[in-house]
Amino acid sequence: MTAGIHPFEQLCCPLDQSPLTLEGNAWRCSQGHSFDVAKQGYVNLLPVQNKRSKDPGDSKAMVQARAEFLAQGFYAPIADALATLVLNDDTQALLDAGCGEGYYLRHLLDRAADGERSLHVAALDISKWAVLAAAKQDSRVQWLVASNSHIPLPSASIDTLLCVFGFPVESEFARVLKPDGRLLMVDPGSEHLAELKHVIYEQVHSKPERLPVAADQWRLASEQHLTYTFDLPSHQAIQALLLMTPHLHRASAQGRARAEALQSLSVTVDVWLREFVPASNT
């Protein structure tokens, strides 16, 4: 296998699950279904019947806010820890399920490019705005508009699957993983962004810590608890953080007004980085 980072090309038709072949500027299956490659390099494999809304996933504004926030390095320790965990294995096929605008994956691939690694990489998100933003920045990846509920990849084709602040669909994750594959997840802990929550909510309820996947289906192979604080130095940075999270829509008008008045804020990061393997393979 040629060393380097390459797009993962084993795609499946989202309508009949048969293999797709790239012909010119479109992916086609034997049943005649065709999916054009956008000029930015991604392909939309999310059929209308699999959409829950006209424009599912993160909005254009949310994607832009997340890109602005992450570019300032506030979550770089998370990206570093994730890259280290991925690259401690001889992963050859990698899927980022819920890739957003690609921040964590780009960081990982930049690290991988420094070594003699062979990686074939796919990334999907249900938000076309997220995939569009990601594809504009990196051509090393097979970018897909698709859903975790219907992953357009063959069964047992992926070595490492990433789910970073995402929504796991355990049956699909288990299906696409190879027998010795692994699932890496980043999830918020109970104190994640606690200071922001106390600003925008009248009451903050502490949720019990629990594993993000079923314990009878997955074995926890390793876990890391990352916690640190950082300072948001401006009103703009605070608003970017708020806009990129679900908290903006959950907060009351009064809570949003309190956040609007802030010019700086110290915030806690509290996340878990966990590695799972299918229980059936242990």
Protein Blocks (a to p, Z undefined) as FASTA:
>chain_A
ZZdddddfbdcdfklopacddehjaccdfkopacdddfkopacfbdfklpcbfbgcjdfk
lmmmmmmmmmnommmmmmmmmmmmmmmpccfbdcdehjanolmmmmmmmmmmmpccdddd
ddddfblklmmmmmmmockbccddddfklccbdehkbfbdcdehiacdfklmmmmpcfkb
ccddddddfkgoklmmmmmpmbdcddddddfbdfklpccfbdcddddddddfbfklmmmm
mmmpmklmmpcfklmmmmmmpcbdcddddddddddddfklZZ
